[in-house]
Amino acid sequence: MEYVIYASLHEESNNGWIWLSRPQLGSRSLIRVKNLDNGMKVFCQLREIDDDFVALYNERPRTIPLQNSNREKAAVISDWYRRGLGIPGTKASVNLEVTPAYIPGWHAIRACCHHPDPVVRLATRLGAWSLVLGSVGLALGIHFSIPWRCVRAFSEGAFVILSLVLLCAIRGIRRPSS
């Protein structure tokens, strides 16, 4: 769907959400947003543009007011997510595909790794690495204490799969090369 991009409010520049008018999904859902023009995507939380948000947004002196005529296809996105989607600025019309993040757990990790706050990204990555290292210890403990080869092979395979999934999940936003 084609959206007109607006800048987020300053106090929301470090929050992990974007505002969309009339989303098909509920507010506070975790979503994947893909720019159909260049293929770049981000994972974040969805907020719905309602009357209260419009009143708060329009009372600021440096924002472009959200009128009823342009509110229907508005997207209020912070600079962090605009750069992650390859959107150079505001007031542009961009084709965005907004879909729910389907896989439980995976979407939360992806949204945290795409979050604008570096503390959230660091905590998520450290937690994922802790899980990987804990499973290494478990796999090594099983490998050296249990004589059955099938159990050892299963534990090693589970460790490899878990590690690859987590390493794919903790990627950050891919930025265009400059």
MODELLER restraints for C-alpha pairs under 7 A, 6 or more apart:
rsr = mdl.restraints
at = mdl.atoms
rsr.add(forms.Gaussian(group=physical.xy_distance, feature=features.Distance(at['CA:1:A'], at['CA:95:A']), mean=5.42, stdev=0.5))
rsr.add(forms.Gaussian(group=physical.xy_distance, feature=features.Distance(at['CA:1:A'], at['CA:96:A']), mean=5.58, stdev=0.5))
rsr.add(forms.Gaussian(group=physical.xy_distance, feature=features.Distance(at['CA:1:A'], at['CA:97:A']), mean=6.24, stdev=0.5))
rsr.add(forms.Gaussian(group=physical.xy_distance, feature=features.Distance(at['CA:2:A'], at['CA:73:A']), mean=6.91, stdev=0.5))
rsr.add(forms.Gaussian(group=physical.xy_distance, feature=features.Distance(at['CA:2:A'], at['CA:93:A']), mean=6.39, stdev=0.5))
rsr.add(forms.Gaussian(group=physical.xy_distance, feature=features.Distance(at['CA:2:A'], at['CA:94:A']), mean=5.44, stdev=0.5))
rsr.add(forms.Gaussian(group=physical.xy_distance, feature=features.Distance(at['CA:2:A'], at['CA:95:A']), mean=4.29, stdev=0.5))
rsr.add(forms.Gaussian(group=physical.xy_distance, feature=features.Distance(at['CA:2:A'], at['CA:96:A']), mean=6.15, stdev=0.5))
rsr.add(forms.Gaussian(group=physical.xy_distance, feature=features.Distance(at['CA:3:A'], at['CA:73:A']), mean=4.87, stdev=0.5))
rsr.add(forms.Gaussian(group=physical.xy_distance, feature=features.Distance(at['CA:3:A'], at['CA:74:A']), mean=5.41, stdev=0.5))
rsr.add(forms.Gaussian(group=physical.xy_distance, feature=features.Distance(at['CA:3:A'], at['CA:75:A']), mean=5.95, stdev=0.5))
rsr.add(forms.Gaussian(group=physical.xy_distance, feature=features.Distance(at['CA:3:A'], at['CA:93:A']), mean=5.54, stdev=0.5))
rsr.add(forms.Gaussian(group=physical.xy_distance, feature=features.Distance(at['CA:3:A'], at['CA:94:A']), mean=5.42, stdev=0.5))
rsr.add(forms.Gaussian(group=physical.xy_distance, feature=features.Distance(at['CA:3:A'], at['CA:95:A']), mean=6.27, stdev=0.5))
rsr.add(forms.Gaussian(group=physical.xy_distance, feature=features.Distance(at['CA:3:A'], at['CA:96:A']), mean=6.84, stdev=0.5))
rsr.add(forms.Gaussian(group=physical.xy_distance, feature=features.Distance(at['CA:4:A'], at['CA:73:A']), mean=6.06, stdev=0.5))
rsr.add(forms.Gaussian(group=physical.xy_distance, feature=features.Distance(at['CA:4:A'], at['CA:74:A']), mean=4.96, stdev=0.5))
rsr.add(forms.Gaussian(group=physical.xy_distance, feature=features.Distance(at['CA:4:A'], at['CA:75:A']), mean=5.99, stdev=0.5))
rsr.add(forms.Gaussian(group=physical.xy_distance, feature=features.Distance(at['CA:4:A'], at['CA:91:A']), mean=6.04, stdev=0.5))
rsr.add(forms.Gaussian(group=physical.xy_distance, feature=features.Distance(at['CA:4:A'], at['CA:92:A']), mean=5.61, stdev=0.5))
rsr.add(forms.Gaussian(group=physical.xy_distance, feature=features.Distance(at['CA:4:A'], at['CA:93:A']), mean=4.49, stdev=0.5))
rsr.add(forms.Gaussian(group=physical.xy_distance, feature=features.Distance(at['CA:4:A'], at['CA:94:A']), mean=6.41, stdev=0.5))
rsr.add(forms.Gaussian(group=physical.xy_distance, feature=features.Distance(at['CA:5:A'], at['CA:74:A']), mean=6.21, stdev=0.5))
rsr.add(forms.Gaussian(group=physical.xy_distance, feature=features.Distance(at['CA:5:A'], at['CA:75:A']), mean=5.02, stdev=0.5))
rsr.add(forms.Gaussian(group=physical.xy_distance, feature=features.Distance(at['CA:5:A'], at['CA:76:A']), mean=5.96, stdev=0.5))
rsr.add(forms.Gaussian(group=physical.xy_distance, feature=features.Distance(at['CA:5:A'], at['CA:77:A']), mean=6.83, stdev=0.5))
rsr.add(forms.Gaussian(group=physical.xy_distance, feature=features.Distance(at['CA:5:A'], at['CA:90:A']), mean=5.11, stdev=0.5))
rsr.add(forms.Gaussian(group=physical.xy_distance, feature=features.Distance(at['CA:5:A'], at['CA:91:A']), mean=5.30, stdev=0.5))
rsr.add(forms.Gaussian(group=physical.xy_distance, feature=features.Distance(at['CA:5:A'], at['CA:92:A']), mean=5.61, stdev=0.5))
rsr.add(forms.Gaussian(group=physical.xy_distance, feature=features.Distance(at['CA:5:A'], at['CA:93:A']), mean=6.41, stdev=0.5))
rsr.add(forms.Gaussian(group=physical.xy_distance, feature=features.Distance(at['CA:6:A'], at['CA:75:A']), mean=6.00, stdev=0.5))
rsr.add(forms.Gaussian(group=physical.xy_distance, feature=features.Distance(at['CA:6:A'], at['CA:76:A']), mean=4.60, stdev=0.5))
rsr.add(forms.Gaussian(group=physical.xy_distance, feature=features.Distance(at['CA:6:A'], at['CA:77:A']), mean=6.22, stdev=0.5))
rsr.add(forms.Gaussian(group=physical.xy_distance, feature=features.Distance(at['CA:6:A'], at['CA:90:A']), mean=5.15, stdev=0.5))
rsr.add(forms.Gaussian(group=physical.xy_distance, feature=features.Distance(at['CA:6:A'], at['CA:91:A']), mean=5.96, stdev=0.5))
rsr.add(forms.Gaussian(group=physical.xy_distance, feature=features.Distance(at['CA:7:A'], at['CA:76:A']), mean=5.55, stdev=0.5))
rsr.add(forms.Gaussian(group=physical.xy_distance, feature=features.Distance(at['CA:7:A'], at['CA:77:A']), mean=5.52, stdev=0.5))
rsr.add(forms.Gaussian(group=physical.xy_distance, feature=features.Distance(at['CA:7:A'], at['CA:78:A']), mean=5.73, stdev=0.5))
rsr.add(forms.Gaussian(group=physical.xy_distance, feature=features.Distance(at['CA:7:A'], at['CA:90:A']), mean=6.09, stdev=0.5))
rsr.add(forms.Gaussian(group=physical.xy_distance, feature=features.Distance(at['CA:8:A'], at['CA:76:A']), mean=5.31, stdev=0.5))
rsr.add(forms.Gaussian(group=physical.xy_distance, feature=features.Distance(at['CA:8:A'], at['CA:77:A']), mean=5.26, stdev=0.5))
rsr.add(forms.Gaussian(group=physical.xy_distance, feature=features.Distance(at['CA:8:A'], at['CA:78:A']), mean=4.81, stdev=0.5))
rsr.add(forms.Gaussian(group=physical.xy_distance, feature=features.Distance(at['CA:13:A'], at['CA:78:A']), mean=5.35, stdev=0.5))
rsr.add(forms.Gaussian(group=physical.xy_distance, feature=features.Distance(at['CA:14:A'], at['CA:116:A']), mean=5.43, stdev=0.5))
rsr.add(forms.Gaussian(group=physical.xy_distance, feature=features.Distance(at['CA:14:A'], at['CA:117:A']), mean=5.79, stdev=0.5))
rsr.add(forms.Gaussian(group=physical.xy_distance, feature=features.Distance(at['CA:15:A'], at['CA:116:A']), mean=6.62, stdev=0.5))
rsr.add(forms.Gaussian(group=physical.xy_distance, feature=features.Distance(at['CA:16:A'], at['CA:44:A']), mean=5.80, stdev=0.5))
rsr.add(forms.Gaussian(group=physical.xy_distance, feature=features.Distance(at['CA:16:A'], at['CA:45:A']), mean=6.10, stdev=0.5))
rsr.add(forms.Gaussian(group=physical.xy_distance, feature=features.Distance(at['CA:16:A'], at['CA:115:A']), mean=5.15, stdev=0.5))
rsr.add(forms.Gaussian(group=physical.xy_distance, feature=features.Distance(at['CA:16:A'], at['CA:116:A']), mean=6.25, stdev=0.5))
rsr.add(forms.Gaussian(group=physical.xy_distance, feature=features.Distance(at['CA:17:A'], at['CA:44:A']), mean=5.41, stdev=0.5))
rsr.add(forms.Gaussian(group=physical.xy_distance, feature=features.Distance(at['CA:17:A'], at['CA:45:A']), mean=4.36, stdev=0.5))
rsr.add(forms.Gaussian(group=physical.xy_distance, feature=features.Distance(at['CA:17:A'], at['CA:46:A']), mean=5.53, stdev=0.5))
rsr.add(forms.Gaussian(group=physical.xy_distance, feature=features.Distance(at['CA:17:A'], at['CA:47:A']), mean=6.55, stdev=0.5))
rsr.add(forms.Gaussian(group=physical.xy_distance, feature=features.Distance(at['CA:18:A'], at['CA:45:A']), mean=6.50, stdev=0.5))
rsr.add(forms.Gaussian(group=physical.xy_distance, feature=features.Distance(at['CA:18:A'], at['CA:46:A']), mean=5.48, stdev=0.5))
rsr.add(forms.Gaussian(group=physical.xy_distance, feature=features.Distance(at['CA:18:A'], at['CA:47:A']), mean=5.98, stdev=0.5))
rsr.add(forms.Gaussian(group=physical.xy_distance, feature=features.Distance(at['CA:18:A'], at['CA:76:A']), mean=6.01, stdev=0.5))
rsr.add(forms.Gaussian(group=physical.xy_distance, feature=features.Distance(at['CA:18:A'], at['CA:77:A']), mean=5.06, stdev=0.5))
rsr.add(forms.Gaussian(group=physical.xy_distance, feature=features.Distance(at['CA:19:A'], at['CA:46:A']), mean=6.14, stdev=0.5))
rsr.add(forms.Gaussian(group=physical.xy_distance, feature=features.Distance(at['CA:19:A'], at['CA:47:A']), mean=4.65, stdev=0.5))
rsr.add(forms.Gaussian(group=physical.xy_distance, feature=features.Distance(at['CA:19:A'], at['CA:48:A']), mean=5.46, stdev=0.5))
rsr.add(forms.Gaussian(group=physical.xy_distance, feature=features.Distance(at['CA:19:A'], at['CA:49:A']), mean=5.76, stdev=0.5))
rsr.add(forms.Gaussian(group=physical.xy_distance, feature=features.Distance(at['CA:19:A'], at['CA:75:A']), mean=5.60, stdev=0.5))
rsr.add(forms.Gaussian(group=physical.xy_distance, feature=features.Distance(at['CA:19:A'], at['CA:76:A']), mean=4.92, stdev=0.5))
rsr.add(forms.Gaussian(group=physical.xy_distance, feature=features.Distance(at['CA:19:A'], at['CA:77:A']), mean=6.52, stdev=0.5))
rsr.add(forms.Gaussian(group=physical.xy_distance, feature=features.Distance(at['CA:20:A'], at['CA:47:A']), mean=6.36, stdev=0.5))
rsr.add(forms.Gaussian(group=physical.xy_distance, feature=features.Distance(at['CA:20:A'], at['CA:48:A']), mean=5.28, stdev=0.5))
rsr.add(forms.Gaussian(group=physical.xy_distance, feature=features.Distance(at['CA:20:A'], at['CA:49:A']), mean=5.62, stdev=0.5))
rsr.add(forms.Gaussian(group=physical.xy_distance, feature=features.Distance(at['CA:20:A'], at['CA:74:A']), mean=6.09, stdev=0.5))
rsr.add(forms.Gaussian(group=physical.xy_distance, feature=features.Distance(at['CA:20:A'], at['CA:75:A']), mean=4.64, stdev=0.5))
rsr.add(forms.Gaussian(group=physical.xy_distance, feature=features.Distance(at['CA:20:A'], at['CA:76:A']), mean=6.52, stdev=0.5))
rsr.add(forms.Gaussian(group=physical.xy_distance, feature=features.Distance(at['CA:21:A'], at['CA:48:A']), mean=5.83, stdev=0.5))
rsr.add(forms.Gaussian(group=physical.xy_distance, feature=features.Distance(at['CA:21:A'], at['CA:49:A']), mean=4.95, stdev=0.5))
rsr.add(forms.Gaussian(group=physical.xy_distance, feature=features.Distance(at['CA:21:A'], at['CA:71:A']), mean=6.52, stdev=0.5))
rsr.add(forms.Gaussian(group=physical.xy_distance, feature=features.Distance(at['CA:21:A'], at['CA:72:A']), mean=5.77, stdev=0.5))
rsr.add(forms.Gaussian(group=physical.xy_distance, feature=features.Distance(at['CA:21:A'], at['CA:73:A']), mean=6.03, stdev=0.5))
rsr.add(forms.Gaussian(group=physical.xy_distance, feature=features.Distance(at['CA:21:A'], at['CA:74:A']), mean=5.62, stdev=0.5))
rsr.add(forms.Gaussian(group=physical.xy_distance, feature=features.Distance(at['CA:21:A'], at['CA:75:A']), mean=6.61, stdev=0.5))
rsr.add(forms.Gaussian(group=physical.xy_distance, feature=features.Distance(at['CA:22:A'], at['CA:48:A']), mean=6.56, stdev=0.5))
rsr.add(forms.Gaussian(group=physical.xy_distance, feature=features.Distance(at['CA:23:A'], at['CA:48:A']), mean=6.62, stdev=0.5))
rsr.add(forms.Gaussian(group=physical.xy_distance, feature=features.Distance(at['CA:27:A'], at['CA:46:A']), mean=5.58, stdev=0.5))
rsr.add(forms.Gaussian(group=physical.xy_distance, feature=features.Distance(at['CA:27:A'], at['CA:47:A']), mean=4.72, stdev=0.5))
rsr.add(forms.Gaussian(group=physical.xy_distance, feature=features.Distance(at['CA:27:A'], at['CA:48:A']), mean=5.47, stdev=0.5))
rsr.add(forms.Gaussian(group=physical.xy_distance, feature=features.Distance(at['CA:28:A'], at['CA:45:A']), mean=5.61, stdev=0.5))
rsr.add(forms.Gaussian(group=physical.xy_distance, feature=features.Distance(at['CA:28:A'], at['CA:46:A']), mean=5.05, stdev=0.5))
rsr.add(forms.Gaussian(group=physical.xy_distance, feature=features.Distance(at['CA:28:A'], at['CA:47:A']), mean=5.57, stdev=0.5))
rsr.add(forms.Gaussian(group=physical.xy_distance, feature=features.Distance(at['CA:29:A'], at['CA:45:A']), mean=5.60, stdev=0.5))
rsr.add(forms.Gaussian(group=physical.xy_distance, feature=features.Distance(at['CA:29:A'], at['CA:46:A']), mean=5.36, stdev=0.5))
rsr.add(forms.Gaussian(group=physical.xy_distance, feature=features.Distance(at['CA:30:A'], at['CA:44:A']), mean=5.69, stdev=0.5))
rsr.add(forms.Gaussian(group=physical.xy_distance, feature=features.Distance(at['CA:30:A'], at['CA:45:A']), mean=4.50, stdev=0.5))
rsr.add(forms.Gaussian(group=physical.xy_distance, feature=features.Distance(at['CA:30:A'], at['CA:46:A']), mean=6.22, stdev=0.5))
rsr.add(forms.Gaussian(group=physical.xy_distance, feature=features.Distance(at['CA:30:A'], at['CA:100:A']), mean=6.28, stdev=0.5))
rsr.add(forms.Gaussian(group=physical.xy_distance, feature=features.Distance(at['CA:30:A'], at['CA:101:A']), mean=5.84, stdev=0.5))
rsr.add(forms.Gaussian(group=physical.xy_distance, feature=features.Distance(at['CA:30:A'], at['CA:107:A']), mean=6.86, stdev=0.5))
rsr.add(forms.Gaussian(group=physical.xy_distance, feature=features.Distance(at['CA:31:A'], at['CA:43:A']), mean=5.68, stdev=0.5))
rsr.add(forms.Gaussian(group=physical.xy_distance, feature=features.Distance(at['CA:31:A'], at['CA:44:A']), mean=5.63, stdev=0.5))
rsr.add(forms.Gaussian(group=physical.xy_distance, feature=features.Distance(at['CA:31:A'], at['CA:45:A']), mean=5.94, stdev=0.5))
rsr.add(forms.Gaussian(group=physical.xy_distance, feature=features.Distance(at['CA:31:A'], at['CA:46:A']), mean=6.49, stdev=0.5))
rsr.add(forms.Gaussian(group=physical.xy_distance, feature=features.Distance(at['CA:31:A'], at['CA:98:A']), mean=6.65, stdev=0.5))
rsr.add(forms.Gaussian(group=physical.xy_distance, feature=features.Distance(at['CA:31:A'], at['CA:99:A']), mean=5.64, stdev=0.5))
rsr.add(forms.Gaussian(group=physical.xy_distance, feature=features.Distance(at['CA:31:A'], at['CA:100:A']), mean=4.37, stdev=0.5))
rsr.add(forms.Gaussian(group=physical.xy_distance, feature=features.Distance(at['CA:31:A'], at['CA:101:A']), mean=4.77, stdev=0.5))
rsr.add(forms.Gaussian(group=physical.xy_distance, feature=features.Distance(at['CA:32:A'], at['CA:41:A']), mean=6.81, stdev=0.5))
rsr.add(forms.Gaussian(group=physical.xy_distance, feature=features.Distance(at['CA:32:A'], at['CA:42:A']), mean=5.78, stdev=0.5))
rsr.add(forms.Gaussian(group=physical.xy_distance, feature=features.Distance(at['CA:32:A'], at['CA:43:A']), mean=4.51, stdev=0.5))
rsr.add(forms.Gaussian(group=physical.xy_distance, feature=features.Distance(at['CA:32:A'], at['CA:44:A']), mean=6.62, stdev=0.5))
rsr.add(forms.Gaussian(group=physical.xy_distance, feature=features.Distance(at['CA:32:A'], at['CA:98:A']), mean=5.87, stdev=0.5))
rsr.add(forms.Gaussian(group=physical.xy_distance, feature=features.Distance(at['CA:32:A'], at['CA:99:A']), mean=5.38, stdev=0.5))
rsr.add(forms.Gaussian(group=physical.xy_distance, feature=features.Distance(at['CA:32:A'], at['CA:100:A']), mean=6.01, stdev=0.5))
rsr.add(forms.Gaussian(group=physical.xy_distance, feature=features.Distance(at['CA:32:A'], at['CA:101:A']), mean=5.58, stdev=0.5))
rsr.add(forms.Gaussian(group=physical.xy_distance, feature=features.Distance(at['CA:33:A'], at['CA:41:A']), mean=5.41, stdev=0.5))
rsr.add(forms.Gaussian(group=physical.xy_distance, feature=features.Distance(at['CA:33:A'], at['CA:42:A']), mean=5.39, stdev=0.5))
rsr.add(forms.Gaussian(group=physical.xy_distance, feature=features.Distance(at['CA:33:A'], at['CA:43:A']), mean=6.29, stdev=0.5))
rsr.add(forms.Gaussian(group=physical.xy_distance, feature=features.Distance(at['CA:33:A'], at['CA:96:A']), mean=6.50, stdev=0.5))
rsr.add(forms.Gaussian(group=physical.xy_distance, feature=features.Distance(at['CA:33:A'], at['CA:97:A']), mean=5.66, stdev=0.5))
rsr.add(forms.Gaussian(group=physical.xy_distance, feature=features.Distance(at['CA:33:A'], at['CA:98:A']), mean=4.68, stdev=0.5))
rsr.add(forms.Gaussian(group=physical.xy_distance, feature=features.Distance(at['CA:33:A'], at['CA:99:A']), mean=6.60, stdev=0.5))
rsr.add(forms.Gaussian(group=physical.xy_distance, feature=features.Distance(at['CA:34:A'], at['CA:40:A']), mean=5.73, stdev=0.5))
rsr.add(forms.Gaussian(group=physical.xy_distance, feature=features.Distance(at['CA:34:A'], at['CA:41:A']), mean=4.16, stdev=0.5))
rsr.add(forms.Gaussian(group=physical.xy_distance, feature=features.Distance(at['CA:34:A'], at['CA:42:A']), mean=6.63, stdev=0.5))
rsr.add(forms.Gaussian(group=physical.xy_distance, feature=features.Distance(at['CA:34:A'], at['CA:96:A']), mean=5.55, stdev=0.5))
rsr.add(forms.Gaussian(group=physical.xy_distance, feature=features.Distance(at['CA:34:A'], at['CA:97:A']), mean=5.05, stdev=0.5))
rsr.add(forms.Gaussian(group=physical.xy_distance, feature=features.Distance(at['CA:34:A'], at['CA:98:A']), mean=6.58, stdev=0.5))
rsr.add(forms.Gaussian(group=physical.xy_distance, feature=features.Distance(at['CA:35:A'], at['CA:41:A']), mean=6.16, stdev=0.5))
rsr.add(forms.Gaussian(group=physical.xy_distance, feature=features.Distance(at['CA:35:A'], at['CA:85:A']), mean=5.89, stdev=0.5))
rsr.add(forms.Gaussian(group=physical.xy_distance, feature=features.Distance(at['CA:35:A'], at['CA:95:A']), mean=6.03, stdev=0.5))
rsr.add(forms.Gaussian(group=physical.xy_distance, feature=features.Distance(at['CA:35:A'], at['CA:96:A']), mean=4.71, stdev=0.5))
rsr.add(forms.Gaussian(group=physical.xy_distance, feature=features.Distance(at['CA:35:A'], at['CA:97:A']), mean=6.46, stdev=0.5))
rsr.add(forms.Gaussian(group=physical.xy_distance, feature=features.Distance(at['CA:36:A'], at['CA:95:A']), mean=5.51, stdev=0.5))
rsr.add(forms.Gaussian(group=physical.xy_distance, feature=features.Distance(at['CA:36:A'], at['CA:96:A']), mean=5.72, stdev=0.5))
rsr.add(forms.Gaussian(group=physical.xy_distance, feature=features.Distance(at['CA:36:A'], at['CA:97:A']), mean=6.62, stdev=0.5))
rsr.add(forms.Gaussian(group=physical.xy_distance, feature=features.Distance(at['CA:37:A'], at['CA:95:A']), mean=6.50, stdev=0.5))
rsr.add(forms.Gaussian(group=physical.xy_distance, feature=features.Distance(at['CA:40:A'], at['CA:85:A']), mean=5.09, stdev=0.5))
rsr.add(forms.Gaussian(group=physical.xy_distance, feature=features.Distance(at['CA:40:A'], at['CA:86:A']), mean=6.60, stdev=0.5))
rsr.add(forms.Gaussian(group=physical.xy_distance, feature=features.Distance(at['CA:41:A'], at['CA:84:A']), mean=6.91, stdev=0.5))
rsr.add(forms.Gaussian(group=physical.xy_distance, feature=features.Distance(at['CA:41:A'], at['CA:85:A']), mean=5.59, stdev=0.5))
rsr.add(forms.Gaussian(group=physical.xy_distance, feature=features.Distance(at['CA:42:A'], at['CA:84:A']), mean=6.46, stdev=0.5))
rsr.add(forms.Gaussian(group=physical.xy_distance, feature=features.Distance(at['CA:42:A'], at['CA:85:A']), mean=6.66, stdev=0.5))
rsr.add(forms.Gaussian(group=physical.xy_distance, feature=features.Distance(at['CA:42:A'], at['CA:114:A']), mean=6.59, stdev=0.5))
rsr.add(forms.Gaussian(group=physical.xy_distance, feature=features.Distance(at['CA:42:A'], at['CA:173:A']), mean=6.47, stdev=0.5))
rsr.add(forms.Gaussian(group=physical.xy_distance, feature=features.Distance(at['CA:43:A'], at['CA:110:A']), mean=6.02, stdev=0.5))
rsr.add(forms.Gaussian(group=physical.xy_distance, feature=features.Distance(at['CA:43:A'], at['CA:111:A']), mean=4.60, stdev=0.5))
rsr.add(forms.Gaussian(group=physical.xy_distance, feature=features.Distance(at['CA:43:A'], at['CA:114:A']), mean=6.21, stdev=0.5))
rsr.add(forms.Gaussian(group=physical.xy_distance, feature=features.Distance(at['CA:44:A'], at['CA:111:A']), mean=4.80, stdev=0.5))
rsr.add(forms.Gaussian(group=physical.xy_distance, feature=features.Distance(at['CA:54:A'], at['CA:66:A']), mean=6.39, stdev=0.5))
rsr.add(forms.Gaussian(group=physical.xy_distance, feature=features.Distance(at['CA:58:A'], at['CA:65:A']), mean=4.86, stdev=0.5))
rsr.add(forms.Gaussian(group=physical.xy_distance, feature=features.Distance(at['CA:58:A'], at['CA:66:A']), mean=6.48, stdev=0.5))
rsr.add(forms.Gaussian(group=physical.xy_distance, feature=features.Distance(at['CA:80:A'], at['CA:116:A']), mean=6.15, stdev=0.5))
rsr.add(forms.Gaussian(group=physical.xy_distance, feature=features.Distance(at['CA:84:A'], at['CA:173:A']), mean=5.85, stdev=0.5))
rsr.add(forms.Gaussian(group=physical.xy_distance, feature=features.Distance(at['CA:84:A'], at['CA:174:A']), mean=6.57, stdev=0.5))
rsr.add(forms.Gaussian(group=physical.xy_distance, feature=features.Distance(at['CA:84:A'], at['CA:175:A']), mean=5.80, stdev=0.5))
rsr.add(forms.Gaussian(group=physical.xy_distance, feature=features.Distance(at['CA:86:A'], at['CA:176:A']), mean=6.97, stdev=0.5))
rsr.add(forms.Gaussian(group=physical.xy_distance, feature=features.Distance(at['CA:101:A'], at['CA:107:A']), mean=5.35, stdev=0.5))
rsr.add(forms.Gaussian(group=physical.xy_distance, feature=features.Distance(at['CA:106:A'], at['CA:169:A']), mean=6.69, stdev=0.5))
rsr.add(forms.Gaussian(group=physical.xy_distance, feature=features.Distance(at['CA:109:A'], at['CA:124:A']), mean=6.85, stdev=0.5))
rsr.add(forms.Gaussian(group=physical.xy_distance, feature=features.Distance(at['CA:109:A'], at['CA:169:A']), mean=6.33, stdev=0.5))
rsr.add(forms.Gaussian(group=physical.xy_distance, feature=features.Distance(at['CA:109:A'], at['CA:170:A']), mean=6.72, stdev=0.5))
rsr.add(forms.Gaussian(group=physical.xy_distance, feature=features.Distance(at['CA:110:A'], at['CA:169:A']), mean=5.72, stdev=0.5))
rsr.add(forms.Gaussian(group=physical.xy_distance, feature=features.Distance(at['CA:110:A'], at['CA:170:A']), mean=6.38, stdev=0.5))
rsr.add(forms.Gaussian(group=physical.xy_distance, feature=features.Distance(at['CA:112:A'], at['CA:120:A']), mean=6.15, stdev=0.5))
rsr.add(forms.Gaussian(group=physical.xy_distance, feature=features.Distance(at['CA:112:A'], at['CA:121:A']), mean=5.76, stdev=0.5))
rsr.add(forms.Gaussian(group=physical.xy_distance, feature=features.Distance(at['CA:112:A'], at['CA:124:A']), mean=6.43, stdev=0.5))
rsr.add(forms.Gaussian(group=physical.xy_distance, feature=features.Distance(at['CA:113:A'], at['CA:121:A']), mean=4.74, stdev=0.5))
rsr.add(forms.Gaussian(group=physical.xy_distance, feature=features.Distance(at['CA:113:A'], at['CA:124:A']), mean=6.62, stdev=0.5))
rsr.add(forms.Gaussian(group=physical.xy_distance, feature=features.Distance(at['CA:113:A'], at['CA:170:A']), mean=5.73, stdev=0.5))
rsr.add(forms.Gaussian(group=physical.xy_distance, feature=features.Distance(at['CA:113:A'], at['CA:171:A']), mean=6.53, stdev=0.5))
rsr.add(forms.Gaussian(group=physical.xy_distance, feature=features.Distance(at['CA:113:A'], at['CA:172:A']), mean=5.34, stdev=0.5))
rsr.add(forms.Gaussian(group=physical.xy_distance, feature=features.Distance(at['CA:114:A'], at['CA:172:A']), mean=5.41, stdev=0.5))
rsr.add(forms.Gaussian(group=physical.xy_distance, feature=features.Distance(at['CA:114:A'], at['CA:173:A']), mean=5.57, stdev=0.5))
rsr.add(forms.Gaussian(group=physical.xy_distance, feature=features.Distance(at['CA:115:A'], at['CA:121:A']), mean=6.29, stdev=0.5))
rsr.add(forms.Gaussian(group=physical.xy_distance, feature=features.Distance(at['CA:125:A'], at['CA:170:A']), mean=5.99, stdev=0.5))
rsr.add(forms.Gaussian(group=physical.xy_distance, feature=features.Distance(at['CA:128:A'], at['CA:166:A']), mean=6.34, stdev=0.5))
rsr.add(forms.Gaussian(group=physical.xy_distance, feature=features.Distance(at['CA:132:A'], at['CA:163:A']), mean=5.73, stdev=0.5))
rsr.add(forms.Gaussian(group=physical.xy_distance, feature=features.Distance(at['CA:135:A'], at['CA:159:A']), mean=6.13, stdev=0.5))
rsr.add(forms.Gaussian(group=physical.xy_distance, feature=features.Distance(at['CA:136:A'], at['CA:159:A']), mean=6.66, stdev=0.5))
rsr.add(forms.Gaussian(group=physical.xy_distance, feature=features.Distance(at['CA:139:A'], at['CA:155:A']), mean=5.49, stdev=0.5))
rsr.add(forms.Gaussian(group=physical.xy_distance, feature=features.Distance(at['CA:139:A'], at['CA:156:A']), mean=5.88, stdev=0.5))
rsr.add(forms.Gaussian(group=physical.xy_distance, feature=features.Distance(at['CA:139:A'], at['CA:159:A']), mean=6.74, stdev=0.5))
rsr.add(forms.Gaussian(group=physical.xy_distance, feature=features.Distance(at['CA:142:A'], at['CA:152:A']), mean=6.29, stdev=0.5))
rsr.add(forms.Gaussian(group=physical.xy_distance, feature=features.Distance(at['CA:143:A'], at['CA:152:A']), mean=5.07, stdev=0.5))
